[in-house]
Amino acid sequence: MSAKSGNVSLGGKTVELPVKTGTIGPDVLDIGKLYAQTGAFTYDPGFTSTASCESAITYIDGDEGVLLHRGYPIDQLAEHGDFLETCYLLLYGELPTPSQKADFDYRVQRHTMVHEQMARFFQGFRRDAHPMAVMVAAVGALAAFYHDSTDITDEKQRMIASMRMIAKVPTLAAMAYKYTIGQPFVYPKNSLDYTSNFLNMCFAVPCEEYKINPVLSRALDRIFILHADHEQNASTSTVRLAGSSGANPFACIAAGIACLWGPAHGGANEAALKMLAEIGHIDRIPEYVKKAKDKNDPFRLMGFGHRVYKNYDPRAKIMQKTCHEVLAELGVKDDPLLEVAVELERIALSDEYFIEKKLYPNVDFYSGITLKAMGFPTSMFTVLFAVARTVGWIAQWKEMIEDPTQKIGRPRQLYTGAALRDYVPTGKR
Ligand code: SDX
């Protein structure tokens, strides 16, 4: 980090604050001493201009539409590697050698089963429970089964907990799906690769052999890569804040799943598909674009816009290509939802409002159509996002825990409530 500084003048006082420079991307003004030196806080609800940490994992250039994991562009990782290779890269910082990759795959495969009593845990839910509600509970409950990997001060336990979650979250996700459709759970099969195993656990039934479609398995593996990590997004920031208190890793990831569920974040893929279905036909698009532009109408085009990308989300481009591949493989012609999506994108990208506000399709815009074609119900879309993002949350949590300067996150506030006043007895109110 090169040493620079910036001056801040407040209430007649000027203080000099250090500026830190990263490898690439904006400099940061280190305001750690601002309150002590000026008695004032900074104010940035939504953290539009605030860096919450130092990180070496993922970098996004929102203006250029660039996404790098440990320096490697997302399109190259999605094109040439598989999801577990990206998991290794996010966790260890380098692409694995063939023997490192074989060892990592083996270690993940050896943790795919969950404690048999987890199956009884599911029985407590209604069959129509949203699978995200089940996932928040089930992942948090892992702490009740794996006490031998909850000591975050022990590096060995941290790695075991990390491998357990990367391996078990897909199993729990498949169980959540099977439970809601009343089908028996399917055990993991270690003879299958990570994503084929997930498809098998979701779609196989005891009474017949489930044939893995390699095109669909490769497509879903690529979708997992696209969703693996994304800097300090809302759910990752939730995981970091939960982890900063020393909470066990299972609880931190459960908190991340809860945050991801929101329609402004990971829930957007489910909301985007519901929006496309509600629009229903290209003739109705102008009516919805008008609603999206109306300040008094809370309706937004789900799958559009992004806090960081003010250019095309690079993941959306790969997602769109994957969507066409999957529909072609399944022989789905003229999918009405795809027709609406393509036309909606065309209209929105040529509309003054969207151009001025730099609103482009994000990763969630095409994922729903693809996942629906693969046979997943909309209620499972965010669960699939959580399966993929688990490694990103863990890598970011691990980076924070291993940072010697790490301390509990405790933001301050601008207080706008009542000033000091005395209690009023009931009879005098
Ligand atoms: C994800 O952070 C990440 O990295 C997230 C993610 C990840 O991988 O972790 O990329 C995954 O969450 C992708 C985003 C999925 N969400 C959606 O698709 C929901 C629809 N999008 C919007 O809700 C919104 O764009 C957000 C939440 C994504 C971003 O919101 P911001 O950055 O707070 O921007 P904003 O709401 O202040 O919008 C800026 C302007 C506003 O107009 P003005 O108040 O300035 O007049 O753009 C408008 C908004 O009204 N706007 C939209 C819009 N998104 C923003 N108008 C219509 N439709 C939209 N989708």
Boltz pocket constraint, residues with backbone or C-beta under 6 A from the ligand:
constraints:
  - pocket:
      binder: B
      contacts: [[A, 226], [A, 227], [A, 229], [A, 230], [A, 232], [A, 233], [A, 234], [A, 263], [A, 264], [A, 265], [A, 266], [A, 268], [A, 292], [A, 293], [A, 299], [A, 300], [A, 301], [A, 302], [A, 303], [A, 304], [A, 305], [A, 306], [A, 307], [A, 308], [A, 357], [A, 359], [A, 362], [A, 363], [A, 364]]
      max_distance: 6.0
